[in-house]
Amino acid sequence: MNVKIFDLERDHGEIKEQLVETFKDLISAGEYVLGSKTEAFERDFASYLGVKYAIGVNSGTDALKIAGLSLGLKPGDKIITTPNTYISTVMSLSVHGIKPVFTDIELDTYNMDPAKLEETLSVEQGVKLCIPVHLYGHPCPMDEIIGICRRFGVKIMEDACQAHGAMYKDRKVGTFGDASAFSFYPTKNLGCYGDGGMVVTDSSEVAEHARMLRIYGQEGKHIHVIEGFNSRLDEMQAALLKVKLPFLDRWNKKRRHIAWLYTRELIDTPVVLPQEESWAYHVYHLYVIRTEKRDGLMEFLRKRGVTTLIHYPTPIHLQRVYDHLGYKRGAFPNAEKAAEEILSLPMYPSLTEDEVMYVASSIREFYGL
């Protein structure tokens, strides 16, 4: 059996006709950039989350960049986040002269450790923004993070790029920060057919600034009041995402069922399984296990026709591009341990139970169980 890590063609099968008809309508309308389809999806996505404003941009990376800059970050300011995330969490802002500071994670959820956050902020001066990353679809402990950041006068921008529909204490992530960023990369729980992203906020000031930044700093047509970018969620992506949004919660439930099956079948194996805190609603963008025999297991599964990936093999503080920050191996032991042991198993809504059982039985076979 061959089991893909993702299968977008199969995932989209049930809505293919709607997508095709929407695409045909879009071609006939002749409106392709910042038109009615983008405005409609922005309204729908804001309503889905329960926030006032949603601003479509051309990628999750740009959502992080534009959200951070809209919160007033300037060259020389510092941001704090975890090192076991995709590099765009940091690079989206460091390329503008903003300095990253890192803090370690909890190994149970791979998310920001509030105790380590407080410890770091107590010694690191000048941090303006905290970026908790809801990694793999599991929410961060937002009450603790918010409390700590308030004490230190630090704003919050949630990186919710992997957590569409995830909830912390019955409230959707992306609604706790001063602003938040979402990605619509094709493999995300809500993905488009290219790149796309969204800035969300309850602040009219942040929303206005983000709208200007995404289109060359325009306040009105040909009236440029700040330096900005060309970063627009195009009409095609917005229209297709609007079709998909009503299916998101159902697809997340399918992901949760698949995760339950994996856990049931692997609970008695030596691998460390994903955890879900009692206050969390995990949407399993990825189902990530951990094992000291990661590389051997990955190769064994490859030979059995099962594709796996590592998200992410090198923590950001050990990437060559950030050598100048001065971090050394051992600085963040939990993040480093995770990077050496994590393995992402196939996870997508249309994954079948037979495929899950095949992956699980292959893992059991690797361990001689």
N, C-alpha and C positions, 0 to 999 in steps of 0.2 A: 504494500500500500504506500502511496505517496501522499504525504500530508504537508501542505504549504503552511508557512508561518502566517500568511495572510492570503485571502482569496477574494479580491474585490469584485471580480466578475460574478462570482456566485452570490456574494452579499447583495449585489444590486439587482439580482434577477427578479425579485418580486415587485420592484418598482420601475423596471426598465421601460415599460410603455409610457408611464407618466414622465419619465425623464426625457424620452424621445419627443413626446408631444410638447413638453416645455421648451426644449431646444428649438423645435420648429417654430413655435410662437415667438421665441426670442429673435430668430432670424427675420421673421416677417415684420416684427416691430421696428427693427433697425436702430435699437437703442442699446449701446454696449458698455458705457462707462458712467458710473454714478447716476443711474436713472431710477425709475420707479421700482424695478426688481430689487435693487440694493436697499432702497428705503424700506420696502416691504419686509425684506428679510431682517434688516436691523430692528424693525419694530417687533417682529415675531420673536427674535432671539432675546431681546430685552424683556419681553413679556414672559418668555419661558423661564428666564433666570429670576425675574422679579426685580430688575434694576430699571433706572430711568433712561439711561442712554446706552446705545451700542453703536460703535463706529467701525464700519468695515474697512479693512486694509488688506494689503496684498500677501501677507504671510503672518504666521505666528511670531516670527522674528521681528517683523516690523510692528506687530502689536505690542511686543515687549518694549521696543525702542520708543515708539510714539507714546505709549502710556507713561513710561519713565520720564521722558522729556516733558510731557504735559503736566507731570507732577512737580516740575521745576528743577530737575537735576541739571547741574552745570559741570563743565570740565573741572576736575579736581575733587568733586564730591565722591563719597564712597557709598557703595551698595553692599549688602550682606546677603548671602544665600548659601546653599549647600554645593559641594563640589561634584556630586554624583548625579548631575542632570545633563541634558544636552547642552552643548557649548553655547547655543544661541541665548540661553538665559542670561549669560554674562556678556558675550561678545556683542550682542545687540546694543549694549550701552558702553562697554569699555572702548569700543571704536570711536566713541565721542569724548574720550578723555576722562571717563568715569571709572574710578578704581574699584575692582572687586575685592571684597573681604569674604572669607569663607568660615563656616562653622559646621560642626559634624552632625551626623544623622543618628536616628534610632534604627537599630538593625531590624526591629520587628516590622516596621512599615517603610523603611528607607527614606523617611521624610525628616525634616528639620527637628532636631532635639531642642525643645524649649530651654532646658537647663544649660545646654551648651551655647545657645543663643544669648542667654542672659550673661553667661560667663564671658563670652566674646565682646559683647557690647560694653561690659564694665571696664574693659581695658583698651578698646579700640575707639579712638576719638574721631568725630566727624562723619559718622555713618548717617546718611540722610534717608535711606530707603532699605527696607527689608523685603526680600522676594522669597516667600515660601512657595515651594514647588509641590503641587499635588501629584507626586510621581506615580506613574503606572495606573492612575485612576483612584488612588486612596487619598482621602483628604488629610491635610495637616491638622494638628491640634490648635485650631484658630483662637479659641478663648485665651489660652496661655500665651500664644505668640502676640496677640493683640495687647494683652496686659503688659507684657514685657516692653513692647515697642512704645506704648504710651508713656511708660515710666522714663524711657530714654529719649522721647521726642522724635521717634523715627516713624516715618510713613510706611505704609504697606502696599505692595503691588503683588497680587497673587499671579503666579504662573499656573494657569489652569489649562495649559495646552494639551494635557493628556487626561482631562477630567471632566468632560462634558456630561453633565447630569449627576455627577458625584455630589454627595451631601454630607455636611458636618452638622450633626444634631438637627436633622430634618430641614436644613436650609442649604440651598445649592451653593457649591463653591463658586468663587468668582464674584460673590456678593458681599464679602467681608472687607476687602481692601479699599483703599482710596481710589484705586483703579485695578483692573485685572486684564489679563491677556489670554486669548484663546487662539488655537491654531486649527485650521481646517485642512491640514495636509491629508492626502487621500486615505491614509491608513488610520486616521484618528476615529474615535467613536462617532463623530460627525465630521465626515470628510468630503471635500469637493473633488474636482477633476483636474487638479493642478494645485497651485498654492492659493492660500487665502487665510485671513485672520480677522480677529475682532478685538477692539478695545471696549471694555464695558466699565461704567462708573455711575455713581449717583450725583456727581458734581457737574453742574452746568458749565463751570469754568474749565474743568479738565476736558469735558466733551467738546467745547468750542475750540480749545487749543488743539486737541487731537484732529478735529476736522480740518483745521488750517494746516497742520503739519502734513497731513496725508496728500495735500494737493498744493505743493509749492508755497506754503505759507499764505494762501489766499484768504482774505476776509470777504472778498467779493470778486467777481470776474475781473481779472487783470489788476486787482488791488492786492498787492503783496505786502504784508505788514511784518512778517517774520520769515526767516529762512526755513524752508521745509523740504519735502520730498515728493516723489511721485510714487504713491503707495495707496492704490485704490483697489478695493474688492470689485472685480468687474461684474457686469450684469449676468453673464452666463453662470459664473460660480454662485452668485447670490440666488439666482432663480432655481438652480438645481439643489442648493442647500435648503431653500424654502420647501421644496418637495420632500426632502429627507428628514427635516426637523421633527415632524409629527411621529416618525417612526423611532426616534432616538431612545425614548424610555423603554419601548418594547425590545429593541436591540440590546440595550443595557441589561435587561432582565435575562435575555438569552446568554449574554456573556457571564452573568452571575451563575446561571445554571451550569454552564460549561465549567466554570471555576469550581463549583460544588462537586461536579463529577470528578475532576482532576484530584481534588482534595480527598474525596472518598476513596479513590483508587490508590492514592500515594501516601496516605496518612501513616502507614506502618513501614515506610521505606526510610533510608537514611537521609533523604533530601529534606532541606528546610523549606516548608511551604509558605505561601503568602498568608499574612495575618489580616484580619479585619477587626478594628477596634469596635467596642460596643456602641460608640457614638457615631460610627462611620457608615456610609453607604458607598461601598467600593464598586466602581464600574469597570474594573478590569480591562483597561486599555491594553494592558499586558498581564499575562500570568507568569510571574517570575519566581523560579525556584532557586535554591542555593545549595551548592555542594562543593566540597574540596576536590572532587574528581570531575570538575566541570568540563575540562577540555576532552577528557576521555569519553565522557557521556555524550558530549556534543558530536564527536566523531562517530560513536556507536550509533546514535540516532540518525546521523547523515547516511550511513550505510544501510540503515533500515528504511530510508526514504522519508525521514522526518526532518523538516527544516526548522532550525532554531537560530536565535540571534542573541547577542549580548548587548544589553542596554544599561550601562555603557562601560566599555572595557578599561578606559583610563579616566580617572577623576580629573576634573578641570585643573586643579592646582598642580597636577603633574604633567599637563600638556606643555610642550615646548614654547608655545606662543605666550604662556604666562610665567615663564622662568623668572622674568624680572620682578615678580611679586615676592620672590624669596622663599616660597614654601618648599619644604623638603618632604620626601617620603617619610611617613610616620606622623605627619602633622594632624591627619584626620583618620585615625585607625579604623573606625567603623565604615566610612566611605571607601577606604582602600580595601578592607576585607570584602565588602560587598562586590567591588569591581573584580576581584579575583575569583569570585565564586558564583555570581549570578548567571542564570540562563533563562531566556524567554522561550516558553513553549508556544506552539500554535494557539492562537486565540482570535476568533472572529465569530460574529453571530451565526453564520451558516455552517460552522464546524459541526459535523455530525457526531452523535454519541459513539458510533463505531470508530470514527477517527480518534476521538478522545481515548477510547479504550485501547486502541492500537498504540497510541503514544505512551499511555500509562503502562501497558503490558511490556512495551519495549524498555522502558525505564526499569521496571521490575526485573526483566531479564538481565539487564546490565549488572544489577546488584545480586543476581542469582537467587531471586525470590520467586 
